[in-house]
Amino acid sequence: EGLVDEPSLPAMYQPVLQSVFRAELPAEEHCATAANLLRVCGPHFNQAVLPQLLPAAQWLMSVMARIPAVASEALQEICGYAGQHLLPHVQDLLQVVVAVAPKLPAEVDVALHGALAGVVRGLPGDQAMAAFFKLCDGTARTLA
């Protein structure tokens, strides 16, 4: 938790974060530990570890079925700080969310939609409204 309050991320964390994306983590506990590391690095994804943002989001989506609550909370945290940088990938994230959210608990669905909101909130007015509509439309269709 101490990393959240740090003004900058120590350089030694760069290779640590990269190793998370390459590691084979057979146990859910290991995946949860890695996801929590990504979550506490959240504020730093906007600057110091920006190159790791897309791999972090992709990794979290890849482990969503194994650790849904932890992965969705980490993704929401990261996107709350640096989601605007994922805007070019919002369609990919949206497809995954629409595919996995109905199969997961409601709190995971909420966190995933919060993560997507963190991505699209940086769009200009009309585009942001259209993007939010698209997010809600997918959920509404799932509920229908």
MARBA-3410 file (N, C-alpha, C, O; in Angstrom, 1 decimal):
144
0.8,-1.2,0.0,0.0,0.0,0.0,0.9,1.3,0.0,0.4,2.3,-0.4 ~ 2.1,1.2,0.5,3.0,2.3,0.6,3.3,2.9,-0.8,3.6,4.1,-0.9 ~ 3.2,2.2,-1.9,3.5,2.7,-3.2,2.5,3.7,-3.7,2.9,4.6,-4.5 ~ 1.3,3.6,-3.2,0.3,4.6,-3.6,0.7,6.0,-3.3,0.5,6.9,-4.0 ~ 1.3,6.2,-2.1,1.6,7.5,-1.6,3.0,8.0,-2.1,3.4,9.1,-1.8
3.8,7.1,-2.7,5.1,7.5,-3.2,5.0,8.5,-4.4,4.1,8.3,-5.3 ~ 5.8,9.6,-4.4,5.7,10.5,-5.5,6.2,9.9,-6.8,5.7,10.3,-7.9 ~ 7.1,9.0,-6.7,7.5,8.3,-8.0,7.8,6.8,-7.6,8.1,6.5,-6.4 ~ 7.7,6.0,-8.6,7.9,4.6,-8.3,9.4,4.3,-8.4,10.0,4.7,-9.4 ~ 9.9,3.6,-7.5,11.4,3.2,-7.5,11.6,2.5,-8.8,10.9,1.6,-9.3
12.8,2.8,-9.4,13.2,2.2,-10.7,13.1,0.6,-10.7,12.9,0.0,-11.7 ~ 13.4,0.1,-9.5,13.5,-1.4,-9.4,12.1,-2.1,-9.7,12.1,-3.3,-10.0 ~ 11.0,-1.3,-9.7,9.7,-1.9,-9.9,9.4,-2.1,-11.4,8.5,-2.9,-11.8 ~ 10.1,-1.4,-12.3,9.9,-1.6,-13.7,10.1,-3.0,-14.1,9.2,-3.6,-14.7 ~ 11.3,-3.7,-13.8,11.4,-5.1,-14.2,10.5,-6.0,-13.4,10.1,-7.1,-13.9
10.1,-5.6,-12.2,9.2,-6.4,-11.4,7.8,-6.5,-12.1,7.3,-7.6,-12.3 ~ 7.4,-5.3,-12.5,6.1,-5.3,-13.3,6.1,-6.1,-14.5,5.2,-6.8,-14.9 ~ 7.2,-5.9,-15.3,7.4,-6.7,-16.5,7.4,-8.2,-16.3,6.9,-9.0,-17.1 ~ 8.0,-8.6,-15.2,8.0,-10.0,-14.9,6.6,-10.6,-14.6,6.4,-11.8,-14.8 ~ 5.7,-9.8,-14.1,4.3,-10.2,-13.8,3.7,-10.7,-15.1,3.0,-11.7,-15.1
3.9,-10.0,-16.2,3.2,-10.3,-17.4,3.8,-11.6,-18.1,3.1,-12.2,-18.9 ~ 5.0,-11.9,-17.7,5.6,-13.1,-18.3,5.5,-14.3,-17.4,5.7,-15.5,-17.9 ~ 5.3,-14.1,-16.2,5.3,-15.3,-15.2,4.1,-16.2,-15.4,3.0,-15.8,-15.7 ~ 4.4,-17.5,-15.2,3.3,-18.4,-15.1,2.9,-18.6,-13.7,3.7,-19.0,-12.8 ~ 1.7,-18.2,-13.3,1.3,-18.2,-12.0,0.2,-19.2,-11.8,-1.0,-18.9,-12.0
0.6,-20.4,-11.4,-0.4,-21.5,-11.3,-1.5,-21.4,-10.2,-2.6,-21.8,-10.4 ~ -1.1,-20.7,-9.1,-2.0,-20.6,-8.0,-2.7,-19.3,-8.0,-2.2,-18.3,-8.4 ~ -4.0,-19.3,-7.6,-4.8,-18.1,-7.6,-4.2,-17.1,-6.6,-4.3,-15.9,-6.9 ~ -3.6,-17.6,-5.5,-2.9,-16.7,-4.6,-1.8,-15.9,-5.3,-1.7,-14.7,-5.0 ~ -1.1,-16.5,-6.1,0.0,-15.8,-6.8,-0.6,-14.8,-7.8,-0.1,-13.6,-7.9
-1.6,-15.1,-8.5,-2.3,-14.2,-9.4,-2.8,-13.0,-8.6,-2.7,-11.8,-9.0 ~ -3.4,-13.2,-7.5,-4.0,-12.2,-6.6,-2.9,-11.2,-6.1,-3.1,-10.0,-6.1 ~ -1.8,-11.8,-5.7,-0.6,-11.0,-5.3,-0.1,-10.1,-6.4,0.1,-8.9,-6.2 ~ 0.0,-10.7,-7.6,0.4,-9.9,-8.8,-0.6,-8.8,-9.1,-0.2,-7.6,-9.4 ~ -1.9,-9.1,-9.1,-2.9,-8.1,-9.4,-2.9,-7.0,-8.3,-3.1,-5.8,-8.7
-2.7,-7.3,-7.1,-2.6,-6.3,-6.0,-1.4,-5.4,-6.2,-1.5,-4.2,-5.9 ~ -0.3,-6.0,-6.7,0.9,-5.1,-7.0,0.5,-4.1,-8.1,0.9,-3.0,-8.0 ~ -0.1,-4.6,-9.1,-0.5,-3.7,-10.2,-1.5,-2.6,-9.7,-1.4,-1.5,-10.0 ~ -2.4,-3.0,-8.8,-3.4,-2.1,-8.2,-2.7,-1.0,-7.4,-3.0,0.2,-7.6 ~ -1.7,-1.3,-6.6,-1.1,-0.3,-5.7,-0.1,0.6,-6.6,0.2,1.7,-6.1
0.2,0.1,-7.7,1.0,0.9,-8.6,0.2,1.9,-9.5,0.7,2.6,-10.3 ~ -1.1,1.8,-9.3,-2.1,2.5,-10.1,-1.8,4.0,-10.4,-1.8,4.4,-11.6 ~ -1.5,4.8,-9.4,-1.2,6.2,-9.7,0.0,6.4,-10.6,0.2,7.4,-11.3 ~ 0.9,5.4,-10.6,2.2,5.6,-11.3,2.0,5.2,-12.8,2.9,5.4,-13.6 ~ 0.9,4.5,-13.2,0.7,4.1,-14.6,0.4,5.3,-15.4,0.5,5.3,-16.6
0.1,6.5,-14.8,-0.1,7.7,-15.6,1.2,8.3,-16.0,1.2,9.2,-16.9 ~ 2.3,8.0,-15.4,3.6,8.6,-15.7,4.7,7.6,-15.8,5.1,7.1,-16.9 ~ 5.2,7.2,-14.6,6.4,6.5,-14.5,6.4,5.1,-15.2,7.3,4.7,-15.9 ~ 5.3,4.4,-15.1,5.2,3.1,-15.7,4.1,3.1,-16.8,3.5,2.0,-17.1 ~ 3.9,4.2,-17.5,3.0,4.2,-18.6,3.2,3.2,-19.7,2.2,2.6,-20.2
4.5,2.8,-20.0,4.7,1.7,-21.0,4.1,0.4,-20.5,3.9,-0.5,-21.4 ~ 3.9,0.2,-19.2,3.4,-1.0,-18.7,1.9,-1.1,-18.6,1.3,-2.1,-18.3 ~ 1.2,0.1,-19.0,-0.2,0.2,-18.8,-1.0,-0.8,-19.6,-1.8,-1.6,-19.1 ~ -0.8,-0.9,-20.9,-1.5,-1.8,-21.8,-1.2,-3.3,-21.4,-2.2,-4.0,-21.2 ~ 0.1,-3.7,-21.2,0.3,-5.0,-20.7,-0.4,-5.3,-19.4,-0.9,-6.5,-19.2
-0.5,-4.4,-18.5,-1.1,-4.6,-17.2,-2.6,-4.8,-17.4,-3.2,-5.8,-16.8 ~ -3.2,-4.0,-18.2,-4.7,-4.2,-18.5,-5.0,-5.5,-19.2,-5.9,-6.2,-18.8 ~ -4.1,-5.9,-20.1,-4.3,-7.1,-20.8,-4.1,-8.3,-19.9,-4.9,-9.3,-19.9 ~ -3.1,-8.2,-19.0,-2.9,-9.3,-18.1,-4.0,-9.5,-17.1,-4.5,-10.6,-16.9 ~ -4.5,-8.3,-16.6,-5.6,-8.4,-15.7,-6.9,-9.0,-16.4,-7.6,-9.8,-15.7
-7.1,-8.7,-17.6,-8.3,-9.2,-18.3,-8.0,-10.7,-18.5,-9.0,-11.5,-18.5 ~ -6.8,-11.1,-18.7,-6.5,-12.6,-19.0,-6.7,-13.4,-17.7,-7.0,-14.6,-17.8 ~ -6.6,-12.8,-16.5,-6.8,-13.6,-15.3,-8.2,-13.3,-14.6,-8.4,-13.8,-13.5 ~ -9.0,-12.6,-15.3,-10.3,-12.2,-14.8,-11.1,-13.4,-14.3,-11.8,-13.4,-13.3 ~ -11.1,-14.5,-15.1,-11.9,-15.7,-14.7,-11.4,-16.4,-13.5,-12.1,-17.0,-12.7
-10.1,-16.3,-13.3,-9.4,-16.9,-12.1,-9.6,-16.2,-10.8,-9.8,-16.7,-9.8 ~ -9.4,-14.8,-10.9,-9.5,-14.0,-9.7,-10.4,-12.8,-10.0,-9.9,-11.6,-10.0 ~ -11.7,-13.0,-10.3,-12.5,-11.9,-10.8,-12.5,-10.6,-9.9,-12.4,-9.5,-10.4 ~ -12.7,-10.8,-8.6,-12.9,-9.6,-7.7,-11.6,-8.8,-7.7,-11.6,-7.6,-7.8 ~ -10.5,-9.5,-7.5,-9.2,-8.8,-7.3,-8.7,-8.2,-8.7,-8.3,-7.1,-8.7
-8.9,-8.9,-9.8,-8.5,-8.4,-11.1,-9.4,-7.2,-11.5,-8.8,-6.2,-12.0 ~ -10.7,-7.3,-11.3,-11.5,-6.2,-11.7,-11.3,-4.9,-10.8,-11.3,-3.8,-11.4 ~ -11.0,-5.1,-9.5,-10.7,-4.0,-8.7,-9.4,-3.3,-9.1,-9.3,-2.1,-9.1 ~ -8.4,-4.1,-9.4,-7.1,-3.6,-9.9,-7.3,-2.9,-11.2,-6.7,-1.8,-11.4 ~ -8.0,-3.4,-12.1,-8.2,-2.8,-13.4,-9.0,-1.4,-13.2,-8.6,-0.5,-13.9
-10.0,-1.4,-12.4,-10.7,-0.2,-12.1,-9.7,0.9,-11.5,-9.8,2.0,-11.9 ~ -8.9,0.5,-10.6,-7.9,1.4,-10.0,-7.0,2.0,-11.0,-6.8,3.2,-11.1 ~ -6.4,1.1,-11.8,-5.5,1.5,-12.9,-6.1,2.5,-13.8,-5.6,3.5,-14.2 ~ -7.3,2.1,-14.3,-8.1,3.0,-15.3,-8.5,4.3,-14.7,-8.7,5.2,-15.4 ~ -8.8,4.3,-13.4,-9.1,5.5,-12.7,-8.0,6.6,-12.8,-8.2,7.8,-12.8
-6.8,6.1,-12.8,-5.6,7.0,-12.8,-5.1,7.2,-14.3,-4.8,8.4,-14.6 ~ -5.2,6.2,-15.1,-4.5,6.3,-16.4,-5.3,5.8,-17.6,-4.8,5.6,-18.6 ~ -6.6,5.7,-17.3,-7.5,5.1,-18.4,-7.5,5.8,-19.7,-7.7,5.2,-20.7 ~ -7.3,7.1,-19.7,-7.3,7.9,-20.9,-6.3,7.4,-21.9,-6.4,7.6,-23.1 ~ -5.2,6.8,-21.4,-4.1,6.3,-22.3,-4.6,5.0,-22.9,-3.9,4.5,-23.9
-5.6,4.4,-22.5,-6.1,3.1,-23.1,-7.2,3.4,-24.1,-7.8,2.4,-24.6 ~ -7.5,4.6,-24.3,-8.6,4.9,-25.3,-8.5,4.2,-26.6,-9.5,3.8,-27.1 ~ -7.3,4.1,-27.2,-7.2,3.4,-28.5,-7.6,1.9,-28.4,-7.9,1.2,-29.4 ~ -7.7,1.4,-27.2,-8.0,0.0,-26.9,-9.3,-0.3,-26.3,-9.6,-1.4,-25.8 ~ -10.1,0.8,-26.2,-11.4,0.7,-25.5,-12.3,-0.4,-26.1,-13.0,-1.1,-25.4
-12.3,-0.5,-27.5,-13.2,-1.5,-28.1,-12.8,-2.9,-27.7,-13.6,-3.8,-27.4 ~ -11.5,-3.2,-27.6,-11.0,-4.5,-27.1,-11.4,-4.8,-25.7,-11.9,-5.9,-25.4 ~ -11.3,-3.8,-24.8,-11.7,-3.9,-23.4,-13.2,-4.1,-23.3,-13.7,-5.0,-22.6 ~ -13.9,-3.4,-24.1,-15.4,-3.5,-24.1,-15.8,-4.9,-24.5,-16.7,-5.4,-23.9 ~ -15.2,-5.4,-25.5,-15.6,-6.8,-26.0,-15.4,-7.8,-24.9,-16.2,-8.7,-24.7
-14.3,-7.7,-24.2,-14.0,-8.6,-23.1,-15.0,-8.5,-22.0,-15.5,-9.4,-21.4 ~ -15.2,-7.2,-21.6,-16.2,-7.0,-20.5,-17.5,-7.5,-20.9,-18.2,-8.2,-20.0 ~ -18.0,-7.2,-22.1,-19.4,-7.7,-22.5,-19.4,-9.3,-22.4,-20.4,-9.9,-22.1 ~ -18.3,-9.9,-22.8,-18.2,-11.4,-22.8,-18.1,-12.0,-21.4,-18.8,-13.0,-21.2 ~ -17.4,-11.4,-20.5,-17.1,-12.0,-19.2,-18.1,-11.5,-18.1,-18.4,-12.3,-17.2
-18.5,-10.3,-18.2,-19.3,-9.7,-17.1,-20.5,-10.5,-16.7,-20.8,-10.6,-15.5 ~ -21.3,-10.9,-17.7,-22.5,-11.7,-17.3,-22.3,-12.9,-16.5,-23.2,-13.4,-15.8 ~ -21.1,-13.5,-16.6,-20.8,-14.7,-15.9,-20.1,-14.5,-14.6,-19.9,-15.5,-13.8 ~ -19.9,-13.3,-14.2,-19.2,-13.0,-12.9,-20.2,-12.3,-12.0,-21.2,-11.8,-12.4 ~ -19.8,-12.2,-10.7,-20.6,-11.6,-9.7,-20.8,-10.1,-10.0,-20.0,-9.5,-10.7
-21.9,-9.5,-9.5,-22.3,-8.2,-9.8,-21.2,-7.2,-9.4,-21.0,-6.2,-10.1 ~ -20.5,-7.4,-8.3,-19.5,-6.4,-7.9,-18.3,-6.4,-8.9,-17.6,-5.3,-9.1 ~ -18.1,-7.5,-9.6,-17.1,-7.5,-10.7,-17.6,-6.8,-11.9,-16.8,-6.0,-12.5 ~ -18.8,-7.0,-12.2,-19.4,-6.2,-13.3,-19.3,-4.7,-13.1,-19.0,-4.0,-14.0 ~ -19.6,-4.3,-11.9,-19.5,-2.9,-11.5,-18.1,-2.4,-11.7,-17.9,-1.3,-12.2
-17.1,-3.1,-11.2,-15.7,-2.7,-11.3,-15.3,-2.6,-12.7,-14.6,-1.7,-13.1 ~ -15.7,-3.6,-13.5,-15.3,-3.6,-14.9,-15.9,-2.4,-15.7,-15.2,-1.7,-16.5 ~ -17.1,-2.1,-15.4,-17.8,-0.9,-16.0,-17.1,0.4,-15.5,-17.0,1.4,-16.2 ~ -16.7,0.4,-14.2,-16.0,1.5,-13.7,-14.6,1.7,-14.4,-14.2,2.9,-14.7 ~ -14.0,0.6,-14.7,-12.7,0.7,-15.4,-12.9,1.3,-16.8,-12.2,2.1,-17.3
-14.0,0.8,-17.5,-14.3,1.3,-18.8,-14.6,2.8,-18.8,-14.3,3.6,-19.7 ~ -15.4,3.2,-17.7,-15.7,4.6,-17.6,-14.4,5.5,-17.4,-14.4,6.6,-17.9 ~ -13.4,4.9,-16.7,-12.2,5.6,-16.6,-11.4,5.8,-17.9,-10.7,6.7,-18.0 ~ -11.7,4.9,-18.8,-11.1,5.0,-20.1,-11.8,6.1,-21.0,-11.1,6.9,-21.6 ~ -13.1,6.0,-21.0,-13.9,6.9,-22.0,-14.1,8.3,-21.5,-14.6,9.1,-22.2
-13.9,8.5,-20.2,-14.3,9.8,-19.7,-13.4,11.0,-20.2,-13.8,12.1,-20.1 ~ -12.3,10.6,-20.9,-11.5,11.6,-21.5,-11.9,12.1,-22.9,-11.3,12.9,-23.5 ~ -12.9,11.4,-23.4,-13.3,11.8,-24.7,-14.1,13.1,-24.7,-14.6,13.5,-23.7 ~ -14.1,13.8,-25.9,-14.9,15.0,-26.0,-16.4,14.7,-25.8,-16.8,13.5,-26.0 ~ -17.2,15.6,-25.4,-18.6,15.5,-25.0,-19.4,14.5,-25.7,-19.9,13.5,-25.1
-19.7,14.7,-27.0,-20.5,13.8,-27.8,-20.0,12.4,-27.8,-20.7,11.4,-27.7 ~ -18.7,12.3,-28.0,-18.0,11.0,-28.1,-18.1,10.2,-26.7,-18.3,9.0,-26.7 ~ -18.0,11.0,-25.7,-18.1,10.4,-24.3,-19.5,9.9,-24.1,-19.7,8.8,-23.6 ~ -20.5,10.7,-24.5,-21.9,10.2,-24.3,-22.1,9.0,-25.1,-22.8,8.0,-24.6 ~ -21.6,8.9,-26.3,-21.8,7.7,-27.2,-21.1,6.5,-26.6,-21.7,5.4,-26.6
-20.0,6.7,-26.1,-19.2,5.6,-25.5,-19.9,5.1,-24.2,-20.0,3.9,-24.0 ~ -20.4,6.0,-23.4,-21.1,5.6,-22.2,-22.4,4.9,-22.5,-22.8,3.9,-21.9 ~ -23.1,5.3,-23.6,-24.3,4.6,-24.1,-23.9,3.2,-24.5,-24.7,2.3,-24.2 ~ -22.8,3.1,-25.2,-22.4,1.8,-25.7,-22.1,0.8,-24.5,-22.5,-0.3,-24.5 ~ -21.5,1.4,-23.4,-21.2,0.6,-22.2,-22.5,0.1,-21.6,-22.7,-1.1,-21.3
-23.5,1.0,-21.4,-24.7,0.7,-20.8,-25.6,-0.2,-21.7,-26.3,-1.0,-21.2 ~ -25.5,0.0,-23.0,-26.3,-0.8,-23.9,-25.9,-2.3,-23.8,-26.8,-3.1,-23.8 ~ -24.6,-2.5,-23.7,-24.2,-3.9,-23.6,-24.7,-4.6,-22.3,-25.1,-5.7,-22.4 ~ -24.7,-3.9,-21.2,-25.2,-4.4,-20.0,-26.7,-4.6,-20.0,-27.2,-5.6,-19.6 ~ -27.4,-3.6,-20.6,-28.8,-3.7,-20.7,-29.3,-4.9,-21.5,-30.2,-5.6,-21.2
-28.5,-5.2,-22.6,-28.9,-6.3,-23.5,-28.6,-7.6,-22.7,-29.4,-8.6,-22.8 ~ -27.6,-7.6,-21.9,-27.3,-8.8,-21.1,-28.4,-9.1,-20.1,-28.8,-10.2,-19.8 ~ -28.9,-8.0,-19.5,-29.9,-8.2,-18.5,-31.3,-8.5,-19.1,-32.1,-9.1,-18.4 ~ -31.5,-8.2,-20.3,-32.8,-8.4,-20.9,-33.1,-9.9,-21.2,-34.2,-10.2,-21.7
END
